[in-house]
Amino acid sequence: MTDPNPSPPRRVRCPICADDIPWAEERFISVYNAGKNQYEHIDVSRMPESKRADLARNGFRQCPNPSEDTSRHFLPATYGDYGSPLVVGLIGAPDCGKTHLLTAMIREAYLNGLAPYGITVKALDFVRHEKFHKDFIQRLEKGEALPGTETGIADAADILLLRGPAGTRPVTFFDVAGEDWQNTDARNRSTRFLVGATAAIFVHASEDPPDAGKPPLTGENRSFDLAVERLRAARLPAVVAVTKADRLRYLSPVDRWLSRGNETTVDPTRIRQESKDVYAHLHNTGAVGSLEPYHAFPRCALHFVSASGGDAVGRRPDGSGKAHFPRGFRPTRVLEPLVSLLAMTGMINTPEAAQVGAP
């Protein structure tokens, strides 16, 4: 018997266009035809539940985009069937290492890096993840330097599915070009995902050790400033990741943190101490603009990370040519920003996790 008073369908915010859309069972599921590079729509209304569910696991649903302000896009057909989605943006200036950090982070997560916390990671959007793996992860594993993100890209980098004691949640990552973060045009679609962002990783590239006796450089961080002002009212959890910390590997306190490698427990006392050390480092080197997220958001953790283990150089003797990492690809502590975010968003829900990022 049909329910005379059915409950309204769940509403889900699309991470790509940031529209709120109803998530109810639909007649069609779309599948991606790689040979034709297009989505094909399949009528599943007469299929038994088992067949519909099986098709949905690798299928897609076209977002209706009620605002009609974004080109046609698709979400995994099961995107709205899990817990509250996480939408994470990497924010930073050009050449700060966002793409290398995100690539190393997703790679480590796929290599069971989150297992100590009881969390498994799988692709939710298999088409998107296969492209990300081919274009970024495989190249980085070969020691190749990755190109910077092109400007104007408004699509997600990857959509994963995390399962753990606190439930199952989709996680969408956005890697936007640094030039777009510095763009003041309110119509810039590349940063529109901020409307639906639930967490942010602010990326600051460490510089070479300052010369003795010289005053630190001071200045604002325009990329951080513009994003913080757009996100401040959301009061979302944030992380500041100081990338390329391998440049400072012989300086205290950076050496102490890099030598620890990946952690396996959530220890709010340890995270608070690292945050203090990062804060002091940024303040002492004049990068006060990169401390704005710490002051703007109620929960924020700060970490030293190295996505590659060293700087990329050209293959030719004179340093020109295709850039690569001559000592290979050696990421260090790249999961720590993600672990802090998972603790602050409840994906890791221990009593210790509840204290992460708190003042």
C-alpha positions in Angstrom: 0.0 0.0 0.0 1.3 3.4 -0.9 2.0 5.7 2.0 -0.7 8.5 1.8 1.7 10.9 3.6 5.2 10.1 2.3 8.1 11.9 3.9 9.8 14.5 1.7 13.0 13.2 0.0 16.3 14.1 1.6 18.0 17.2 0.2 21.6 17.1 -0.7 23.9 19.9 -1.7 25.7 19.2 -5.0 29.4 19.8 -4.3 30.0 21.0 -7.9 27.2 23.6 -8.5 26.4 24.1 -4.8 22.6 23.8 -5.4 20.4 21.9 -2.9 18.7 19.1 -4.7 16.1 16.4 -3.7 17.6 13.0 -3.4 14.9 10.5 -4.2 14.8 7.3 -6.2 14.9 8.2 -9.9 13.8 6.4 -13.1 17.2 6.7 -14.8 20.8 5.8 -13.9 23.5 7.1 -16.1 26.6 5.0 -17.0 29.8 6.3 -18.5 30.8 5.0 -21.9 34.5 5.5 -22.1 34.7 4.6 -25.8 32.3 7.4 -26.7 33.3 9.7 -23.8 29.7 10.2 -22.9 27.1 9.3 -20.3 24.2 7.0 -21.4 20.9 6.9 -19.5 19.4 3.6 -18.5 15.8 3.2 -17.5 15.8 1.2 -14.2 12.1 1.6 -13.3 11.3 -2.0 -14.1 14.5 -3.6 -12.8 14.4 -5.6 -9.6 16.0 -3.8 -6.6 19.1 -6.0 -6.7 19.9 -5.0 -10.3 19.2 -1.3 -9.6 21.5 -1.3 -6.6 24.2 -3.1 -8.6 24.0 -0.6 -11.4 23.9 2.4 -9.0 27.2 1.4 -7.4 29.1 2.3 -10.6 26.5 4.6 -12.1 25.8 8.3 -12.0 22.9 10.8 -11.6 22.7 14.0 -13.6 22.5 17.0 -11.3 19.4 19.1 -12.2 21.3 22.3 -11.2 18.1 24.3 -10.5 20.1 27.6 -10.7 21.1 26.7 -14.3 24.4 28.4 -13.8 26.8 25.4 -14.3 27.5 23.2 -17.3 26.0 19.6 -17.2 27.6 17.5 -14.5 27.0 14.2 -12.8 27.2 12.8 -9.3 27.8 9.2 -8.2 24.3 7.6 -8.2 24.7 6.7 -4.5 26.2 10.1 -3.4 23.2 11.0 -1.3 22.6 7.5 0.2 25.3 7.8 2.9 26.0 10.1 5.8 26.5 13.8 5.6 29.0 14.5 2.7 32.3 16.2 3.3 33.5 18.8 0.8 37.1 19.8 1.3 38.9 22.6 -0.6 42.6 23.1 -0.8 43.3 26.9 -0.7 46.6 28.6 -1.4 48.7 30.8 -3.7 50.1 29.7 -7.0 53.0 27.2 -6.7 52.4 26.5 -3.0 52.1 22.8 -3.6 48.4 22.1 -3.3 48.3 19.6 -6.1 51.3 17.6 -4.8 49.8 17.6 -1.3 46.4 16.4 -2.4 47.9 13.7 -4.6 50.2 12.4 -1.9 47.4 12.6 0.6 44.9 10.6 -1.5 47.6 8.1 -2.4 48.5 7.5 1.3 44.9 7.2 2.2 44.4 4.5 -0.5 47.4 2.7 0.9 45.5 2.1 4.1 47.0 5.1 5.8 43.8 5.7 7.7 43.6 2.1 8.9 44.9 3.0 12.4 41.8 5.1 12.8 39.5 2.3 11.6 38.8 4.1 8.3 38.8 2.5 4.9 39.0 4.5 1.6 37.5 3.6 -1.7 36.5 5.5 -4.8 32.9 6.7 -5.0 33.3 8.2 -8.5 35.2 5.5 -10.2 35.6 7.4 -13.5 36.9 10.5 -11.7 39.3 8.6 -9.5 40.7 6.6 -12.4 41.5 9.8 -14.2 43.0 11.3 -11.0 45.2 8.2 -10.5 46.4 8.2 -14.1 47.1 12.0 -14.3 48.5 12.6 -10.9 49.2 9.6 -8.6 51.1 7.5 -11.2 53.1 10.5 -12.4 54.1 11.4 -8.8 55.1 7.8 -8.1 57.4 7.9 -11.1 59.1 10.9 -9.6 57.6 13.4 -12.0 56.7 16.9 -10.9 53.1 17.7 -11.4 51.9 20.7 -13.4 49.9 23.4 -11.6 46.2 23.3 -11.7 44.8 25.1 -14.8 42.8 28.3 -14.1 39.0 28.2 -14.5 38.5 24.6 -13.5 35.2 24.3 -11.5 35.1 20.6 -11.2 36.0 18.3 -8.3 39.4 16.6 -8.3 38.2 13.3 -6.7 35.2 11.9 -4.8 36.0 9.2 -2.3 34.0 7.1 0.1 35.2 6.7 3.7 33.9 4.0 6.0 34.6 4.0 9.7 33.1 3.5 13.2 31.3 6.8 12.9 29.6 5.8 9.6 30.1 6.1 5.9 30.5 9.5 4.2 31.4 10.8 0.7 34.4 13.1 0.6 34.8 15.5 -2.3 38.2 17.3 -2.8 38.6 20.5 -4.8 42.0 21.7 -6.0 41.6 25.1 -7.5 44.4 27.1 -9.2 46.2 29.6 -7.0 45.4 32.3 -9.6 41.7 31.7 -9.1 42.0 32.1 -5.3 43.4 35.5 -6.0 40.7 36.4 -8.4 38.3 39.0 -6.9 35.5 38.5 -9.5 32.5 37.4 -7.5 31.3 35.4 -10.5 34.4 33.2 -10.6 33.0 29.7 -10.9 36.2 27.9 -9.9 35.7 28.9 -6.2 31.9 28.5 -6.1 32.2 25.2 -4.3 33.0 27.3 -1.1 29.3 27.8 -0.8 29.0 24.1 0.1 32.4 23.5 1.6 32.4 21.7 5.0 36.2 21.9 5.7 39.2 23.6 4.3 43.0 23.0 4.0 44.9 26.2 3.7 48.3 25.5 2.1 51.4 27.7 2.8 54.7 26.9 1.1 57.7 27.1 3.4 60.5 29.2 2.0 64.2 28.4 2.2 65.8 29.1 5.6 66.1 32.8 6.2 69.6 34.3 6.1 71.0 35.0 9.5 70.8 38.6 10.5 68.2 39.5 8.0 64.7 40.6 9.0 61.8 38.2 8.1 59.7 39.1 5.1 56.3 40.3 5.9 53.1 40.5 3.8 49.6 39.4 3.4 48.3 36.2 2.0 45.8 37.3 -0.6 44.6 33.8 -1.4 43.9 33.1 2.3 42.2 36.4 2.9 39.7 36.1 0.1 38.7 32.6 1.0 38.6 33.2 4.8 36.1 36.1 4.3 33.9 33.9 2.2 34.0 31.1 4.7 34.1 32.9 8.0 30.4 32.8 8.7 30.3 29.0 8.1 32.6 28.4 11.1 33.9 25.3 9.5 36.9 23.3 10.7 40.2 24.3 9.0 43.8 23.2 8.8 46.9 25.2 7.8 49.5 22.9 6.1 53.0 24.2 5.7 54.2 22.4 2.6 57.7 21.9 1.3 58.8 21.6 4.9 61.7 19.4 3.7 63.4 22.7 2.9 63.6 23.3 6.7 64.3 19.7 7.7 67.5 20.6 9.6 65.9 23.5 11.5 64.1 23.2 14.8 61.3 22.5 15.4 60.6 21.3 11.9 63.1 18.6 12.1 61.4 17.1 15.1 58.0 16.8 13.4 59.3 15.5 10.1 61.3 12.8 11.8 58.2 11.4 13.4 56.7 10.4 10.1 53.0 9.4 10.0 51.2 9.2 13.3 48.8 6.4 14.2 46.8 7.9 17.0 44.7 11.1 17.5 46.5 12.9 20.3 45.1 16.4 20.9 48.1 17.4 23.1 50.5 16.5 20.3 48.5 18.2 17.6 48.2 21.3 19.8 52.0 21.4 20.3 52.6 21.0 16.6 50.1 23.8 15.9 52.0 26.0 18.3 55.3 25.3 16.6 53.8 26.0 13.2 52.2 29.2 14.4 55.5 30.4 15.9 57.4 29.5 12.7 54.9 31.4 10.5 54.9 34.4 12.9 58.7 34.5 13.1 59.2 34.3 9.4 56.8 37.2 8.8 54.0 35.0 7.2 51.4 36.5 9.5 48.8 36.5 6.7 48.9 32.7 6.6 47.8 32.7 10.3 44.4 34.2 9.4 42.5 30.8 9.4 43.7 30.1 12.9 42.1 33.3 14.1 39.0 33.2 11.9 37.7 29.6 12.6 36.7 28.1 15.9 38.6 24.9 15.3 41.9 24.9 13.4 45.0 22.7 13.5 48.4 23.5 11.9 50.9 20.9 10.5 54.3 20.7 8.8 54.2 18.4 5.7 56.3 17.4 2.8 54.5 16.1 -0.2 57.5 15.0 -2.2 60.5 15.0 0.0 62.5 17.6 -2.0 62.4 20.2 -4.7 61.9 19.3 -8.3 64.7 20.1 -10.8 65.0 19.9 -14.6 66.4 16.7 -16.1 69.2 18.5 -18.1 72.5 19.4 -16.5 71.7 23.1 -16.6 68.4 22.5 -14.7 66.1 22.9 -17.7 63.8 20.3 -19.1 61.0 18.3 -17.6 61.0 18.7 -13.9 61.4 15.6 -11.6 62.4 14.7 -8.1 65.9 13.3 -8.4 65.8 11.6 -5.0 62.4 10.1 -5.8 59.0 10.7 -4.3 59.1 10.6 -0.5 56.0 12.1 1.2 56.1 12.8 4.9 53.2 13.5 7.3 50.8 14.3 4.4 47.9 12.5 6.1 48.1 14.6 9.3 46.0 17.5 7.8 43.3 15.0 6.7 43.3 13.2 10.0 42.8 16.5 11.9 39.9 17.4 9.6 38.3 13.9 10.0 38.6 14.4 13.8 37.0 17.9 13.6 34.2 16.8 11.4 33.2 13.7 13.4 34.4 11.0 11.0 36.8 10.1 13.8 34.6 10.4 16.9 36.7 9.5 19.9 36.8 11.7 23.0 40.3 12.7 21.9 39.2 13.7 18.4 36.6 16.1 19.9 39.5 18.2 21.3 41.4 18.5 18.1 41.7 22.1 16.8 40.1 23.6 19.9 41.8 26.7 21.4 
